[in-house]
């Protein structure tokens, strides 16, 4: 759960941030983009709560190597 409440992204804010990113949106896309961004934010906020304490960083992963872990 976030440390503080995050207000929903409004269509106007979505358009503003898209414009700042160099991705101007047609007016008829503002609502859909705001809703999609809000959904992505809600999913990511859940992922931030996961404890990865003993998980090694991705840089230590070696593709193709077998581990001793049982499946």
C-alpha positions as CSV (number, residue, x, y, z in Angstrom):
1,X,0.0,0.0,0.0
2,X,1.4,3.4,-0.8
3,X,2.7,5.6,2.0
4,X,0.3,8.3,0.9
5,X,-2.9,8.4,-1.2
6,X,-2.3,9.0,-4.8
7,X,-5.0,10.8,-6.6
8,X,-6.4,9.4,-9.9
9,X,-4.8,10.7,-13.1
10,X,-7.2,13.0,-14.9
11,X,-7.5,13.0,-18.7
12,X,-6.1,16.5,-18.7
13,X,-3.0,15.5,-16.7
14,X,-2.5,12.4,-19.0
15,X,-2.6,14.7,-22.0
16,X,-0.1,17.1,-20.4
17,X,2.3,14.3,-19.4
18,X,2.1,12.8,-22.9
19,X,2.8,16.2,-24.4
20,X,5.8,16.6,-22.1
21,X,7.1,13.2,-23.3
22,X,6.8,14.2,-26.9
23,X,3.7,12.1,-27.5
24,X,0.9,14.5,-28.2
25,X,-2.5,12.8,-27.9
26,X,-5.6,13.5,-29.9
27,X,-8.4,14.8,-27.6
28,X,-10.5,11.6,-28.1
29,X,-7.7,9.5,-26.5
30,X,-7.2,11.5,-23.2
31,X,-9.8,9.4,-21.3
32,X,-8.5,6.1,-22.4
33,X,-4.9,6.9,-21.8
34,X,-5.7,8.2,-18.3
35,X,-7.7,5.1,-17.4
36,X,-4.9,2.8,-18.8
37,X,-2.2,4.7,-16.9
38,X,-4.3,4.5,-13.7
39,X,-4.6,0.7,-14.1
40,X,-0.9,0.3,-14.7
41,X,-0.2,2.4,-11.6
42,X,-2.5,0.2,-9.5
43,X,-0.7,-3.0,-10.7
44,X,2.7,-1.6,-10.1
45,X,1.8,-0.4,-6.7
46,X,0.9,-4.0,-5.8
47,X,4.2,-5.3,-7.1
48,X,6.1,-2.8,-5.0
49,X,4.8,-4.5,-1.9
50,X,6.5,-7.8,-2.8
51,X,9.5,-8.8,-0.7
52,X,12.4,-9.8,-2.9
53,X,14.9,-9.8,-0.1
54,X,16.8,-13.0,-1.0
55,X,16.3,-12.7,-4.7
56,X,19.6,-12.0,-6.5
57,X,19.6,-9.1,-9.0
58,X,18.9,-9.9,-12.7
59,X,22.5,-9.1,-13.5
60,X,23.6,-12.3,-11.7
61,X,21.3,-14.5,-13.8
62,X,23.1,-16.7,-16.4
63,X,20.9,-18.0,-19.2
64,X,21.4,-21.6,-19.9
65,X,23.0,-22.5,-16.6
66,X,21.3,-25.2,-14.5
67,X,20.8,-24.6,-10.9
68,X,20.6,-27.2,-8.1
69,X,17.0,-26.2,-7.3
70,X,14.4,-28.9,-7.6
71,X,11.3,-28.3,-9.7
